[in-house]
């Protein structure tokens, strides 16, 4: 009995390590979905009706102006990875259990672009930027030599100085921060009116980025 329990524990440990090692597939699948505009295409301005990978491939082709339709098999694989992590819901297509269709969950809806052009999609994309991913592969060097952050070791600059020199990265970072902060500020303003109190003369937004939150007050 004890030997059997040890074998079960060993099997569970191996499966856990395999799961952890493959977690990189989740942000990469999110990145792919956003590059293909999947959240907005599935959302369809709020209808969020279940859609098959084949139908979605046709929408991607039109959206990106592609000469041929994207590969349906690989598209469905991406959708199923994200469905397994609660971004999409996988349902039978028109009642056919053998065919699958997908719609966004509440989690997936955070990736849909709103009327201000914001979503948490930019935050996902920022975390998947090549310069950041390259720095993660050098994380161990921060233990061996803590005098310099891994990002600077790879790119020669601290991350925010790098953003200044790379307009595309900086623009994405700013959208990512707005996508995070604006919804929270909206919720705050709906429940708190202290900003209009008599006697309040100065408000300082430390690290305010583009000032989008300050402009809402």
N, C-alpha and C positions, 0 to 999 in steps of 0.2 A: 504493500500500500504506500509506504513511504517513498519507494523508488518511483512508483507511478506518479506521485505528487511532484517529485523533483523533475520528472520528465515534462509534466504539464507546466510547471513554473519555467523551465528552460524554454519550452515552446512559446509561452506567452512573452518571455523576455525577448526572444528573437523577433517575434512578430511586432513587438513594440518598437524595437530599434528600426526595423524595416519601415514602419509607419512614420517614425520621426524623420528618417532619412529622406523619405519621399514627400515630406510636407512642403518642400520647395515647389512642388507641382501646383499648389494652391495659389500662391501669389502670381506664378507664371501663367496659370490659366486665367486668373482675373485680368492680368495684363493683356493677354491675347483677346479676351472678351471685349475689353475696352477699346483696343486697337481696331477691332471689327465692328464697334458700335452696337454690340449685342444688347446691352441694357436698354438703350433708347429704342432700338428696333423692336424688341419684344414688348416694351411698354406701350408703344403705339398711342402716344398721347393719352394714356390712362386706361385704355381698354384692357391691356395685359391679358389678352386671350391666349390660351395654349397654342403654341406654334411648333411645327415639326422642324427638324434640322434642315430638311430639304427646302421647306418654305423660307426659313430664315436665311439659308444660303442665297436664295434669290434676292432677298431684300439687301443682303450684304453686297451682292454684285451691283445692284442698282445704286446703293448708297456710295460705294467706292468707285463706281464707274469702271468696273472690271470687264474685260472682253469676254471672259468665260466665267461660269459659275464656280464658286469656291468648292472645295472638297467636302462633301456632306459627312463622310465617315469621321474625318478628323474633327469637324465642327461638333458632331454629336459627342465625341469623346470629351471635348472641352466642356460642353454643357453638362455632361454626366458627372465629371469631376466636381464641378461647381454645385451641382444638385446634391451631391453627397455631403457637401459642407453647408447646405442651407441657403445658397444664393439663388438657385432656381428650384422650382418644384417640377418633378418629372411625373407626368400623368399619361394615361392611355390616350391615344389620338382618336378622337371620335368614337370612343368606346372600344376600340381595338386594342386588346391587351398586348398584342405582339408589336404594335407600333407606339412610339413614344412622342410626346409633345412637351413643351416646356413653357413655364411662365415664371415671372419674378416673384420671389417671396418678399416679405417686408425688409429682409436684409438686402436683397438684390435691388430693391427700389431706392436704396440710398445711393446707388450708382447712376440713377437716371438724372439727366441734365434738367435743371429747373429753368424757370423763366429768366433768371439772372445768369444763366450759363454755368451754374455751379452744381457740383455733386461731390460725393466722396471718391469718385473715380479718379480725380486728379491726385488725391492723396495716395491711392494705390499706385498710380503711374509714377509718382515721385519716388516711392520706395523701390520701384523696379528700374530706376535709371541706371544705366551701365556704370557710371562713376561710383554710385553707392554700392552696387552689387560687387564691383571690383574691390572696394574697401572691406566689405564683409569677409572676403576670402583671406584677408590679412589680419583678422581680429586677434589671432593668437600672438601677433607681434606686439600688441598692446600689453600683453603680460610679460613678454621677454624684455621689452623696452617701453615703459610707461611714459617716457619723456615726450613722446610724440604720438598723436592720434593716428589710427590706421589710415584714415582718409588722406591725411597730409603725407603720409609715407608713400602712398600710391600716386597722388596727384601733385604733390609739392605745395599744396595750399590747404588751409582749413576749409571746411565745407562751405561756409557762408562767403568766404572770399572767392571760392570757386564759382559759386552762383553768380556773383557780381560780374565775373569775366565770361560767363556763358549765358547769354540772354535767353536761350531756349530753356535751359534748366531753371533759371531764375523765374521766368514766367510761369512754368509749371509749379514751382514751389509756392509762388504767390497764390495761384489758383487753389492749390492744395490747402493752404492755410485759410483762405476765404471759405472754401467748402467745408472746413471743420468749424470755423468760428461763427459764421453768419447764422446757421440754424440755431446755435446756442444763444446768440444775442437776440434773435427773434423771440425765442421762448422766454428769455429774461425780460425783455421789454413788455411782453404780454402780461407778465405777473408782477412787475416791479415798476413803480412810477417815481421812485426817489430821485431820478435824474432831473426831474422838473421841480424839485423842492426849492422853496425860497431860501436864498442864502448860498446856494451852490453856484459858484462863479467859475471854477476851473475843473476840467476833467483831463486827466493825462492817461493816454493809452500807451503803456510802456511796451515796446516791441510791437507796435501796431501794424507793421507791414504796410499795406496799401491804404490803411485807414478806413476800410470798409465797415468795421464795427463802429468806429467813432461817428461815421457819417449817418448811422442808423439812429443815433441818440437824439 
